[in-house]
Amino acid sequence: MFTGIIETLGTIQEIKKENSYVHITMNSSITSELQIDQSVAHNGICLTVVAINDTFYTVTAIDETIKKTNLADWKVGDTVNLERAMKLGDRLDGHIVQGHVDQTGTCITAEQTDGSWLYTFEYDEKLSNITIEKGSITVNGVSLTVVNSKKNQFSVAIIPYTHEHTNFKNFEVGTKINLEFDVIGKYVSRLYANK
């Protein structure tokens, strides 16, 4: 379980394919605090640490994860948003994030507005996911508030701190992102759909 509050960025050092899965080696300032078998969210994808070597650690992604996320687009040198699993009893500063990406989306606008940024994302509505105005959404692991909610798109406003300390600063029109829809919103929408 995560909160969507990004701790730090990691840099991809190596991507190694093996059979139907992929090993990703990261360099990060939190590596010394990690343990093997620990869960870490990478752009919102919950992955397990399988090896640690100095400032580098490795995680493995299976085929299902690769198909459902933007992981197939990752390349050496990319920066990735990182968050370790929350501790029981910690403050929940973002919202409840499972680290299970529902689908990908695409950035369709990225505008700077008076020191902050407004991003609009589009997603495939056929998967029956929805956003709720002023509800929560996770974009590449970042907990955000939805504005301008529409049938297959929504916007988020990013403050300068979030822009600087996440990989949002690298987003441009066409960037493919990971989306995890609010677990409470998903439950409510399915509840009403079944009535």
C-alpha positions in Angstrom: 0.0 0.0 0.0 1.3 3.5 -0.9 0.2 7.1 -0.6 1.2 8.6 -3.9 3.7 11.0 -2.2 6.9 10.5 -4.2 10.1 10.1 -2.0 12.7 10.5 -4.7 13.6 9.9 -8.3 15.6 6.9 -9.5 17.6 6.5 -12.8 17.4 3.4 -14.9 20.9 1.9 -15.2 20.1 -1.4 -17.0 17.1 -3.2 -18.6 17.6 -6.9 -19.1 15.0 -9.1 -20.8 14.8 -12.7 -19.7 12.1 -15.0 -21.1 8.8 -13.1 -20.6 10.0 -10.8 -17.9 12.3 -7.9 -17.4 14.9 -7.0 -14.8 15.4 -3.3 -14.2 18.4 -2.0 -12.3 18.0 1.4 -10.7 20.3 3.9 -9.1 18.7 5.8 -6.2 19.5 7.7 -3.1 17.2 5.3 -1.1 19.0 2.1 -2.2 20.9 1.8 1.1 17.6 1.8 3.0 16.1 -1.0 0.9 15.9 -4.7 1.6 15.4 -7.7 -0.7 11.7 -8.6 -1.0 10.6 -5.0 -0.2 7.9 -3.4 -2.4 8.7 -0.1 -4.1 6.4 1.8 -6.4 8.1 2.8 -9.7 6.0 5.3 -11.6 3.1 3.8 -9.6 4.0 0.2 -10.4 4.5 -1.9 -7.3 7.7 -4.0 -7.9 9.7 -6.2 -5.6 13.4 -5.6 -4.9 15.3 -8.8 -5.9 19.0 -7.6 -5.7 21.0 -4.8 -4.1 24.5 -3.8 -5.0 26.0 -0.6 -3.6 23.8 2.3 -4.8 22.0 0.0 -7.3 19.0 -2.2 -6.9 17.1 -4.5 -9.2 13.4 -5.2 -9.6 11.7 -7.7 -11.9 8.5 -7.1 -13.9 6.4 -9.9 -15.3 4.7 -10.0 -18.7 1.3 -8.9 -17.3 2.8 -5.8 -15.7 4.7 -4.9 -18.9 1.5 -5.2 -21.0 -0.6 -3.1 -18.6 1.8 -0.2 -17.9 4.2 2.1 -19.7 7.2 -0.1 -18.6 7.8 -1.3 -22.1 8.7 2.3 -23.1 11.3 2.7 -20.3 14.9 3.1 -21.4 18.3 3.4 -19.7 18.8 7.0 -18.4 15.0 7.6 -17.8 14.0 9.0 -14.4 11.4 7.1 -12.4 9.2 8.3 -9.5 9.9 6.2 -6.4 7.9 5.5 -3.3 8.4 2.9 -0.6 5.4 1.2 0.9 3.7 3.1 3.7 4.2 2.1 7.3 1.2 1.2 9.4 0.5 4.2 11.6 2.0 6.8 9.3 0.0 9.8 8.1 -1.8 9.2 4.8 -0.7 12.4 3.1 -1.9 11.5 -0.4 -4.6 8.9 -0.8 -4.8 5.1 -0.7 -2.7 3.8 -3.6 -2.3 0.1 -4.3 0.5 0.2 -6.8 -1.6 -1.8 -9.3 -1.8 0.2 -12.5 -5.2 0.1 -14.1 -4.2 1.3 -17.5 -2.0 3.8 -19.3 -3.0 7.2 -20.6 -1.4 9.8 -22.8 -0.5 13.5 -22.1 -2.5 15.6 -24.5 -1.6 19.1 -23.1 1.1 20.4 -20.9 0.7 24.1 -20.1 2.6 26.4 -17.7 0.1 28.8 -15.9 1.4 31.4 -13.5 4.2 29.3 -12.0 2.2 26.1 -11.9 1.5 23.5 -14.6 -1.8 22.1 -16.0 -1.6 18.7 -17.6 -4.4 17.0 -19.4 -4.5 13.2 -20.0 -6.6 11.0 -22.2 -7.3 7.3 -21.5 -9.2 4.5 -23.2 -12.8 4.6 -21.8 -13.5 1.0 -22.9 -11.9 -0.3 -19.7 -14.7 1.3 -17.6 -12.4 3.4 -15.4 -13.7 6.9 -14.5 -12.4 10.0 -12.8 -14.5 12.1 -10.4 -14.2 15.9 -10.3 -12.1 16.8 -7.2 -11.5 13.1 -6.6 -8.1 11.4 -6.5 -6.0 9.9 -9.3 -2.5 8.5 -9.4 -0.4 9.5 -12.4 3.0 7.7 -12.6 2.6 7.1 -8.9 1.8 10.7 -7.9 -1.3 11.3 -5.9 -3.2 14.2 -7.5 -6.7 15.9 -7.5 -8.7 15.6 -10.7 -10.0 18.7 -12.4 -12.0 19.0 -15.6 -13.2 15.4 -15.4 -14.6 14.1 -18.7 -15.6 10.7 -20.1 -12.1 9.7 -21.2 -9.9 12.5 -20.0 -9.0 14.7 -17.0 -6.6 17.4 -16.0 -4.3 17.9 -12.9 -2.7 21.0 -11.6 0.9 20.6 -10.5 2.6 22.9 -8.0 6.3 23.9 -8.6 7.5 21.5 -5.9 5.8 18.4 -7.5 7.0 19.5 -10.9 10.6 19.7 -9.7 10.7 16.6 -7.6 8.9 14.1 -9.9 9.3 13.1 -13.5 6.4 15.4 -14.5 9.1 17.8 -15.6 9.8 15.4 -18.4 6.2 15.1 -19.6 5.2 16.5 -23.0 2.4 16.0 -25.4 2.4 12.3 -26.3 4.1 11.0 -23.1 2.6 7.7 -22.1 1.8 7.5 -18.3 0.6 5.0 -15.8 -2.9 5.5 -14.2 -4.3 4.1 -11.0 -7.8 5.2 -10.5 -9.0 6.0 -7.0 -9.9 2.7 -5.3 -12.9 4.3 -3.5 -14.2 5.9 -6.7 -13.8 2.5 -8.5 -15.9 0.8 -5.8 -18.6 3.5 -5.9 -18.8 3.5 -9.7 -19.1 -0.3 -9.9 -21.7 -0.2 -7.1 -23.9 2.2 -9.1 -23.3 0.3 -12.4 -24.7 -2.8 -10.8 -28.0 -1.2 -9.7 
